[in-house]
């Protein structure tokens, strides 16, 4: 079986091309968070959701602003470098650092906002079951991580994805159609 997946975007959190005002916001599927460095979109996160895109992205925003997710330095991102200002409370070894986050909040808050405003989000609406969405998400992440560092440097290596189908699952292929060039986004991936 082959799936043709249309990549829509980029959308921003606020302002022009606002994700939350998009007619696609109530759909679900795969979403890709990117940072635009010079004229290239670089993948920083790949996610899947069975709830609406707007609800899932809102959850990401709350987690980022609340310190649970990592925050890279926006100035360094613009220069194509990764410097983590805050590594997030969900990671092992950081779960009990809430006081540190609160103590540094006045310094972190403007950087968190700047980082959020930098995000470019692409949506891949799909009416597939959860397992297939997670396989597509995982195989896409695996593909991006297999690329040279100049392409894969923003996608954290400690985010877990499903990257193997079960023996009894049917093989399938998915193709991406995008009007924008997203580094690391393949034309086609086979799940076998």
matplotlib code that plots the C-alpha trace (Angstrom):
import matplotlib.pyplot as plt

x = [0.0, 1.2, 0.2, 0.6, 1.1, 0.7, 2.9, 1.1, 2.8, 4.8, 2.6, 3.6, 2.3, 1.3, 0.8, 0.7, 0.1, -1.2, -1.6, -4.5, -6.5, -5.8, -8.6, -6.2, -5.9, -8.8, -7.3, -4.9, -1.9, 1.9, 3.4, 6.9, 8.4, 11.3, 13.6, 14.4, 18.2, 19.0, 16.7, 16.5, 13.9, 15.6, 13.6, 13.6, 10.8, 8.5, 5.2, 1.9, -1.5, -4.9, -6.4, -6.5, -3.2, -4.2, -4.8, -1.5, 0.5, -1.1, 0.1, 3.6, 3.5, 2.3, 5.1, 7.7, 6.6, 6.3, 9.9, 9.1, 10.6, 14.0, 14.8, 17.6, 19.2, 17.4, 20.5, 22.6, 19.9, 19.9, 23.6, 23.0, 24.4, 22.7, 23.1, 20.6, 19.6, 17.2, 17.1, 13.5, 12.1, 11.0, 14.5, 16.2, 18.4, 16.4, 13.0, 13.6, 15.1, 11.8, 13.3, 16.2, 13.7, 11.8, 14.9, 16.0, 12.6, 13.1, 16.1, 14.6, 11.1, 12.2, 14.3, 11.4, 9.1, 11.7, 12.3, 8.5, 8.2, 11.0, 9.1, 7.8, 5.3, 4.3, 1.2, 0.6, -3.1, -4.0, -6.9, -4.9, -5.0, -2.7, -0.3, 0.2, 0.7, 3.3, 5.1, 5.2, 6.4, 9.1, 10.4, 10.6, 12.5, 14.8, 15.4, 16.2, 18.6, 20.4, 21.3, 24.6, 24.8, 24.2, 20.6, 19.9, 21.5, 18.3, 16.3, 17.1, 18.4, 16.6, 13.1, 11.8, 10.0, 8.6, 11.1, 10.1, 6.9, 5.6, 6.1, 2.4, 2.0, 1.6, 4.4, 3.6, 5.2, 4.6, 5.5, 5.7, 4.6, 5.8, 5.9, 8.8, 12.2, 12.5, 16.0, 15.8, 12.3, 12.6, 10.4, 9.6, 10.0, 9.2, 8.0, 8.8]
y = [0.0, 3.5, 6.7, 10.2, 12.7, 16.4, 18.7, 22.0, 25.1, 26.6, 28.0, 30.3, 30.4, 34.1, 36.6, 35.9, 32.3, 31.6, 27.9, 28.4, 30.3, 27.9, 25.7, 22.8, 23.3, 21.0, 18.1, 15.5, 13.5, 14.3, 17.7, 18.8, 21.7, 23.4, 26.4, 28.4, 29.0, 31.3, 29.9, 26.3, 24.7, 22.4, 19.8, 20.2, 17.9, 15.3, 14.4, 12.7, 13.3, 11.8, 15.0, 18.3, 20.0, 23.1, 21.2, 19.3, 22.4, 24.3, 21.4, 21.9, 25.6, 25.1, 22.5, 24.8, 27.9, 25.9, 24.5, 20.9, 21.0, 22.2, 25.7, 26.4, 29.8, 31.6, 33.7, 30.6, 28.9, 31.8, 31.2, 27.5, 26.4, 24.5, 25.8, 24.6, 27.3, 25.0, 21.2, 20.6, 19.0, 15.8, 14.5, 12.1, 14.1, 17.2, 16.2, 17.8, 21.1, 23.1, 25.6, 26.2, 27.0, 29.3, 31.1, 31.7, 32.4, 36.1, 35.4, 32.4, 33.8, 36.3, 33.6, 31.1, 33.6, 34.3, 30.6, 30.0, 32.9, 31.3, 28.0, 27.1, 24.2, 22.0, 19.8, 16.5, 15.7, 12.1, 9.9, 6.8, 4.8, 5.6, 2.8, 3.8, 7.5, 6.4, 4.2, 7.1, 9.5, 7.0, 6.1, 9.7, 10.5, 7.5, 8.8, 12.4, 11.1, 9.0, 12.2, 14.2, 16.4, 19.6, 18.2, 16.3, 18.5, 19.9, 16.7, 15.5, 12.0, 11.2, 11.5, 7.9, 6.9, 3.6, 2.6, -1.1, -2.5, -5.8, -9.0, -9.3, -5.8, -5.1, -3.2, 0.2, 3.2, 6.8, 9.7, 13.4, 16.2, 19.6, 23.1, 24.0, 22.5, 20.9, 19.5, 15.8, 15.3, 12.4, 12.0, 8.5, 6.0, 2.3, 0.7, -3.0]
z = [0.0, -0.8, 1.0, -0.6, 2.3, 1.6, 3.8, 4.5, 5.9, 7.3, 10.1, 12.9, 16.5, 16.2, 13.5, 9.8, 8.8, 12.3, 12.9, 15.3, 12.6, 9.9, 8.4, 8.9, 12.7, 13.5, 11.5, 12.9, 11.7, 11.7, 12.5, 12.0, 14.0, 12.2, 12.6, 9.6, 9.3, 6.4, 3.7, 5.0, 7.3, 9.7, 11.6, 15.4, 16.3, 14.6, 16.3, 15.7, 17.1, 17.0, 18.5, 16.6, 15.6, 17.5, 20.7, 20.4, 19.6, 22.4, 24.7, 23.4, 24.0, 27.6, 28.2, 26.7, 28.6, 31.8, 31.6, 30.9, 27.3, 26.4, 25.1, 22.8, 22.5, 19.7, 18.8, 18.4, 16.3, 13.9, 13.5, 12.9, 16.3, 19.1, 22.6, 25.1, 27.7, 29.5, 29.0, 30.2, 33.3, 31.6, 31.0, 33.4, 35.8, 35.4, 36.8, 40.2, 38.9, 39.1, 41.6, 39.3, 36.5, 38.7, 39.9, 36.3, 34.9, 34.4, 32.2, 30.4, 29.7, 26.9, 25.3, 25.5, 23.8, 21.1, 20.5, 20.2, 17.7, 15.6, 15.1, 11.7, 11.9, 9.0, 9.1, 7.4, 7.8, 7.6, 8.4, 9.5, 12.7, 15.6, 14.9, 11.3, 12.3, 14.9, 12.4, 9.9, 12.6, 13.7, 10.3, 9.4, 12.6, 11.9, 8.4, 9.6, 12.3, 9.6, 7.7, 8.1, 11.2, 9.1, 8.6, 11.8, 14.5, 15.9, 16.3, 19.9, 20.1, 23.4, 22.0, 21.5, 18.4, 17.0, 14.3, 13.7, 12.4, 13.9, 11.9, 11.3, 10.1, 6.4, 4.7, 3.2, 1.5, 2.1, -0.2, 0.9, -1.3, 0.0, -1.6, 0.8, 1.1, 4.5, 5.2, 5.9, 4.6, 2.1, -1.0, -0.1, 2.8, 2.9, 6.1, 5.7]

ax = plt.figure().add_subplot(projection="3d")
ax.plot(x, y, z, "-o")
ax.set_aspect("equal")
plt.show()
